[in-house]
């Protein structure tokens, strides 16, 4: 996959991105024997990059996967108490990847993992506000009275959250299925929202994050993101 050449140089650990931009501007960087300009891109799997006539150190292959995390797994790569973690479900990826954000132990669904630290930091930053949609099966109070509460700017742990987009998907015998879209992702936010509305969460599953959709991916399985999905993530504001 093509990336900006200054990013590839920085990812190799040879120099910072700013230093890489200076090296490009001064004509020290060649792609397949030709001088490059700021803003040019290259595919490390296809193109040969050199700086001052020396090959660019091999860049770690960036890996982006989607896991359908089951309940009963920690969103971490290790646990000193011996509990199951998502590392066990992604041990066959071929390289070490890390979760982007988190899903509670009792929650399930879409979890993004990558070894692209720059993208992970961007997506997790509070200012990013990537929208995440969950399906929540709930029981308890009158659902018609609970819905306006869930849609209001509630105060959780002393913090006033942004109003959520909440839709009633289905009424069941003793429960209801809701679609809840949030952009902040505070610790156990949806469970705490439901508690304030007099509801208990029976099941919570994340079905989308930004442009990513969980789809029919089986629980406990992972798949690589498509080139379009990776590009959309990188364009997220």
Buried (B, 14 or more C-beta within 10 A) or exposed (E): BBBBBBBBBBBBEBBEBEEBBBBBEEEBBBBEEEEBEEEBBBEBEEBEBBBEEEEBEEBBEBBBBBBBBBBEBBBBBEEEEEEEBBBEBBEEBEEEBBBBBBBBBEBBBBBBBBBBEBBBEBBBEEEEEBBBBBBBBBBBBEBEEBBEBBBBEBEBEEEEBEEBBBEEEEEEEEBBBBBBBBBBBBEBBBBBBBBBBBBEBBBBBBBBBBBBBBEEBEEBEBEEBEEEBBEBBBEBE
